[in-house]
Amino acid sequence: TVQFIVNEQGNVENAKVVRGIGGGADEEALRVVRQAQFTPGMQRGRTVRVQYALSINFSLENSDFTTSTPETEVEKSQGSGL
C-alpha cells in the first residue's frame, strides 16, 4: 500500500510505502505513483489537497519458469604408475 497526497494541481506529494512486499516491488510502486497525474479533490468549489492510500497488486505473467544450472565438465586425470 502506498500513501500519498494529491495537491491542488493533481500532482503527487509525500509518497511512501506503508505496507510493502520487498523484492523491488515497493520501489516500482513508488515510481509509478509519483509519475501519475490525478484530478484534484474539490471542496466548496475549490481544489484541495487530499490524502490517499492506494493498494497496488503485482502479478507474474510467466510464473512457470525453470532455471538451469551450468554443466561443468570435470577432467579426470589418471595417474600413471611408474
Stockholm file with secondary structure:
# STOCKHOLM 1.0

chainA/1-82         TVQFIVNEQGNVENAKVVRGIGGGADEEALRVVRQAQFTPGMQRGRTVRVQYALSINFSLENSDFTTSTPETEVEKSQGSGL
#=GR chainA/1-82 SS CEEEEECTTSCEEEEEESSCCCTTHHHHHHHHHHHCCCCCEEETTEEECEEEEECCCCCCTTCCCCCCCCCCCCCCCCCCCC
#=GC SS_cons        CEEEEECTTSCEEEEEESSCCCTTHHHHHHHHHHHCCCCCEEETTEEECEEEEECCCCCCTTCCCCCCCCCCCCCCCCCCCC
//
